[in-house]
Amino acid sequence: MVMLTLQCQLRFECQKDQEEVSELMRRFSSAMRFVFKRLLEGKKDGDIIRSIYPLFGLNYIYAHGALPQAKAIISSRKELGRSPANLVFGGKKLFEELSKKHISGKRREELLKKWRERRQGMLFAVGKKHSKGNGNLGLVWADGRLFLRITVEEKHWVHGEAKE
């Protein structure tokens, strides 16, 4: 199995494309947290996946991507000897800092923005060998630049230029 992980900043041609991807990432991140909680409750994979579609409006590939992400987080927490139930998505330190009453104004807004980015800034899609990869996310070269093609809706893609 070949897995490609690319960590980069994406630059979009227009604000609308960036907003569509941000909304997709927000829904995916919410779905992944939902799956995480259902796994901790002991629910079956199939039941969890079936409930994602109407709740989060994700397509099949994104919905199925939330499951291995959540399982990996649970497994990682257990390997480290930590309880998965105590996990704070977005970062425990940031959450605790935001919980302090004395922080306000610009500092609070900066911390809240950073926490939301960490909490909602995830997108993961599993590719299948028989499908020749992943239909939702794909790297594309154009004019000597690398772009990530992102399916945001059925038959609607946006391209973000990958920057280091």
C-alpha positions as CSV (number, residue, x, y, z in Angstrom):
1,M,0.0,0.0,0.0
2,V,1.4,3.4,-1.0
3,M,0.3,6.4,1.0
4,L,1.2,9.9,0.0
5,T,1.0,12.6,2.6
6,L,1.7,16.2,1.5
7,Q,1.7,19.0,4.0
8,C,1.6,22.3,2.3
9,Q,-0.3,25.6,2.1
10,L,-2.9,25.9,-0.6
11,R,-3.4,29.1,-2.6
12,F,-6.6,29.5,-4.5
13,E,-7.4,31.6,-7.5
14,C,-10.5,33.1,-5.9
15,Q,-12.0,33.5,-2.5
16,K,-15.1,31.4,-3.4
17,D,-12.9,28.3,-4.0
18,Q,-11.1,28.8,-0.7
19,E,-14.5,29.1,1.1
20,E,-15.8,26.0,-0.5
21,V,-12.8,24.0,0.6
22,S,-12.9,25.5,4.1
23,E,-16.5,24.4,4.4
24,L,-15.7,20.9,3.2
25,M,-12.9,20.7,5.7
26,R,-15.2,21.9,8.5
27,R,-17.8,19.2,7.6
28,F,-15.1,16.5,7.3
29,S,-13.5,17.4,10.6
30,S,-17.0,17.4,12.3
31,A,-17.7,14.0,10.7
32,M,-14.4,12.6,11.9
33,R,-15.1,13.8,15.5
34,F,-18.6,12.2,15.2
35,V,-17.0,8.9,14.1
36,F,-14.5,9.1,16.9
37,K,-17.2,9.5,19.5
38,R,-19.3,6.7,18.0
39,L,-16.3,4.4,18.0
40,L,-15.7,5.1,21.7
41,E,-19.4,4.3,22.3
42,G,-18.8,0.9,20.7
43,K,-20.9,1.4,17.5
44,K,-20.2,-0.7,14.4
45,D,-18.3,0.8,11.5
46,G,-21.2,0.3,9.0
47,D,-23.8,1.9,11.2
48,I,-21.5,4.9,11.8
49,I,-20.7,5.4,8.1
50,R,-24.4,5.2,7.1
51,S,-25.2,7.9,9.6
52,I,-22.6,10.3,8.2
53,Y,-24.2,10.9,4.8
54,P,-27.4,12.7,6.0
55,L,-25.7,14.5,8.9
56,F,-22.6,16.0,7.1
57,G,-23.4,15.8,3.4
58,L,-20.1,14.1,2.5
59,N,-19.7,11.8,-0.4
60,Y,-18.8,8.1,-0.1
61,I,-15.0,8.6,-0.3
62,Y,-14.9,11.4,2.3
63,A,-17.3,9.6,4.6
64,H,-15.1,6.5,4.5
65,G,-12.0,8.6,5.1
66,A,-13.3,9.7,8.4
67,L,-13.3,6.2,9.8
68,P,-9.6,5.3,9.5
69,Q,-8.7,8.8,10.7
70,A,-10.7,8.3,13.9
71,K,-9.4,4.8,14.4
72,A,-5.8,6.0,14.0
73,I,-6.3,8.7,16.6
74,I,-7.8,6.2,19.0
75,S,-5.0,3.7,18.4
76,S,-2.3,6.3,18.8
77,R,-3.8,7.5,22.1
78,K,-3.9,4.0,23.4
79,E,-0.3,3.3,22.3
80,L,0.8,6.4,24.2
81,G,-1.0,5.1,27.3
82,R,-3.6,7.9,27.2
83,S,-7.3,7.7,27.3
84,P,-8.9,8.5,23.9
85,A,-12.0,9.8,25.8
86,N,-9.9,12.7,27.2
87,L,-8.8,14.0,23.7
88,V,-9.5,17.7,23.0
89,F,-9.7,18.2,19.2
90,G,-7.9,21.4,18.3
91,G,-5.4,21.1,21.1
92,K,-5.8,20.9,24.9
93,K,-3.4,23.7,25.7
94,L,-5.2,26.1,23.3
95,F,-8.5,25.0,24.7
96,E,-7.4,25.6,28.3
97,E,-6.0,29.0,27.3
98,L,-9.3,30.0,25.7
99,S,-11.1,28.8,28.8
100,K,-9.4,31.4,30.9
101,K,-11.7,34.3,31.7
102,H,-9.0,37.1,31.6
103,I,-8.1,36.7,27.9
104,S,-10.1,39.0,25.7
105,G,-10.0,41.2,22.6
106,K,-7.4,40.6,19.9
107,R,-5.4,37.9,21.8
108,R,-8.6,35.9,22.3
109,E,-9.6,36.2,18.7
110,E,-6.1,35.0,17.6
111,L,-6.2,32.0,19.9
112,L,-9.8,31.2,18.8
113,K,-8.8,31.4,15.1
114,K,-5.8,29.1,15.7
115,W,-7.9,26.6,17.6
116,R,-10.6,26.5,14.9
117,E,-8.0,26.0,12.2
118,R,-6.5,23.0,14.1
119,R,-10.0,21.6,14.9
120,Q,-11.6,22.1,11.5
121,G,-8.6,22.1,9.1
122,M,-8.6,18.4,8.1
123,L,-9.5,16.6,4.9
124,F,-8.7,13.0,4.2
125,A,-9.9,10.6,1.5
126,V,-8.9,7.0,1.0
127,G,-8.1,5.9,-2.5
128,K,-8.8,2.4,-3.8
129,K,-6.5,0.3,-6.1
130,H,-9.4,-0.8,-8.4
131,S,-10.4,2.9,-8.7
132,K,-6.8,3.8,-9.6
133,G,-6.4,6.1,-6.7
134,N,-8.6,8.7,-5.2
135,G,-11.4,10.4,-7.0
136,N,-11.7,13.2,-4.5
137,L,-8.1,14.5,-4.0
138,G,-5.5,14.4,-6.7
139,L,-2.2,16.1,-7.5
140,V,-2.0,17.8,-10.9
141,W,0.9,19.5,-12.7
142,A,0.0,22.5,-14.8
143,D,2.3,25.2,-16.1
144,G,5.2,23.8,-14.0
145,R,3.2,24.2,-10.8
146,L,1.7,21.6,-8.5
147,F,-2.0,21.8,-7.7
148,L,-4.3,19.8,-5.5
149,R,-7.6,19.0,-7.2
150,I,-10.3,18.8,-4.6
151,T,-13.8,17.5,-5.2
152,V,-16.1,19.8,-3.2
153,E,-19.4,18.6,-4.7
154,E,-20.4,15.9,-7.2
155,K,-18.7,16.8,-10.5
156,H,-17.4,20.1,-9.1
157,W,-13.6,20.5,-8.4
158,V,-11.5,23.4,-7.3
159,H,-7.7,23.6,-7.6
160,G,-5.4,24.9,-5.0
161,E,-1.7,25.6,-5.8
162,A,0.5,23.7,-3.4
163,K,3.1,26.0,-1.7
164,E,5.7,25.0,0.9
